Amino acid sequence: MKTTFQWLNGVQAIGAMLDNVFKMTTVIYLFKELGRDLGGTLALASALLVIPFLLFSTWGGVLADRYSKRSIILAVKWAELGMLLLAFPALASGRAWPMLAVLFLLASQSAFFGPAKRGIVPELVAPEALARANGQMTGASYLAIILGLFLPSLLVCTLHVSCAAILAGCVALSLVGLYCAHRIAPTPAANR
């Protein structure tokens, strides 16, 4: 089961990176292209990334207790891909609110993902390896968050990569995450 845990760890790290890459890409786009205030835009984007966790994490836990955690992971990863595809017309609109709406939706799917990703770990690893597995997930999450916060500014401001190209990279990374999610071993529903 160790291998299937590594697939899970890849899925969650990719998800954490995508959330932060999309947040920072949105902030940079709104600041550079639409002339929005940087501080206010960053504060709003950060709030839109956090609020769904406060609103939906409990519901994600209810679902993770009722249905197969792997099934939930697959469903939210498919939703993630769809939401990232919505980012292209949002970007093309030239308006702030569509990009911010996609950011809120991405954070919402992550809020539903969180309880399933943590809850499935004991189903994938032996009890004596649980603390190590949780440590690996935490380390991978923080590394992904740091990269997700750093890469967009490097790509846009230093290397002059377009926001649309970054979104295309996000879609590609989401597909990798979806592939990893399909490699996670099936798990039964805990409490139908």
N, C-alpha and C positions, 0 to 999 in steps of 0.2 A: 504493500500500500504506500510505501514511501514515494514511489514514482508518481502516483496519482496526487499525492500532497504537493509535489513540486509543480504539477500542472495548475493546481489551485493557487499556489503562491504566485505563479506567473500571471494568472488571471487577475488576481487582486492587485498586484503591482502595476499591471498595465492599466487597470481601471483607475487607480489613484493617480497615475501619471497623466492619463487622458483628462481627468477632471481638472487638474491644475494647468495643463497645457491649454485647455480650452478657456479656462478662466483668464489666464494671462494674455492669450491671444485676443480675447474679447476686450480686455482692458486696453491693450496696445492699439487695437483697431479703433476703439471709441476715442482714444486720446489722439492718435496720429491722423486718422482719416476723418473723424467727425468733429475734432476739436473740443472734445469733452474735457472737463476738469479731471486731472489725473487722480488727485486724492479722493474726490467724491466717487469717481468711477471705480477705483480700487476698493473703496469701502462698500459700495453697492454690490459689486461682483463677489466680494468675500461674503457678504451677508446672504446673497442668493445661493452661494455654495454651501452655507451652513444651515440655513433655515429648513430645508427639506429633511435634514437629519433629525432636527427637533420634531418635525411634524410626522414623519413617516417611518422612523426606525422601529417604533413599537409595532406598527402594522406589519413591517417586514419580519419581525420576530414571531408574530402570530402566524403568518404564512409559513415561516420556516419550521414551526412546530407542527403544522397541519399537513404539509406536502413535502415531497422529496426535496432536500436542499439542493441537490444537483439540478433538478428541474427548475427551481427558482433561479439558480445561477444562470442556466441556459436562457431562460426567459428574459432576465434583465440584461444579459449580454446582447441578445437580439435587439432589445429595446434601445440599448446604447448605440448600436450600429444605426438604427433608424433615426435616432435623435441627431447623431453626427451628420447624417445625410441631410437632415433639415437645416443644418448650419449653412449649407451652400446658398439656398434661397434667402436665408436670414442675412447672410453677408452681402448678397447681391442687392438686397432691399435698400442698403445705404442708411438704414435707420437703427437706432440703438435698441429699441425694445425687442425686436425679433432675436437678436443675439443674446440678450439677457434672458429671454424666455427659454431659449435652448439651454443656456447654462443652468437655469432652474430645473428644467426637465432632466438634464444629465445628473445633477445632484440628487434629484428624486429617485432615479433608478439606482444610484449608488446607495441611498438610504435603505432601499429594499434589499440590496445585495449584502450589506454589512452583516445582518444577523445570520443569513444563510452561510456566508463565508466563514464566520467564526464558529457557528454551530456544527458545520460539517467536519471540522478538524478532528474531533474525537471519533468520528466515524471512519476517518481515513488513516489515523496513526494509532499505534499502541499507547496505552495509558502512560507508560514510562517515557515516551517520546513527546508527550503533549506539550510540556513546558518548552522544550527545544523548538518544536514546530511553531508554537505561538511566538517565540522569540524571532524565528526566521521570518515569519509573516510581518512582524512589527518592523524589523530592520529593512525588509524589502519595501514596505509601505513608505517609510521615511525617505529612503533613497529615491523612490519614484516621485514622491512629493517634491523633494528638492530639485530633481531633474525637471519636473513639470513646471516648476516656478522659474527656473533658470533658462531653459532652452528657448522659449518663445522670444524673450528679449534678445538673446544672442542671435537667433536666426533673423528676426525682423530688423533690429536696430544695427547690428554689426555686419551681418552677411546679406542684408537686404532681400531676404526671402519674403514672398507675399503671404498675407494671412490666408489666402485661399490655398496656397501650397502647403501651409502648416495644417490646415483642415484636411487636405487630402492625405497627409501623413497620419493624421489622427484616425481617419477611416481605415487606412491600411493597418495601423496598430490595433484598432478595434477588431479587425478580421483575425489578426494573430491571437488576440484574447479570446475570441469566439472559438477558434480552433483549439486552444488550450482548454477551454471550458468543456468542449466535447470529449476531451481525453480524461476528464475526472471520472472516477468509477461511479456507477449508479449507486444510489442510496435509497433505502425505503423511506416512506413517509413515517414520521415519528408518532403522530397522534391524529389520525383521521377522525 
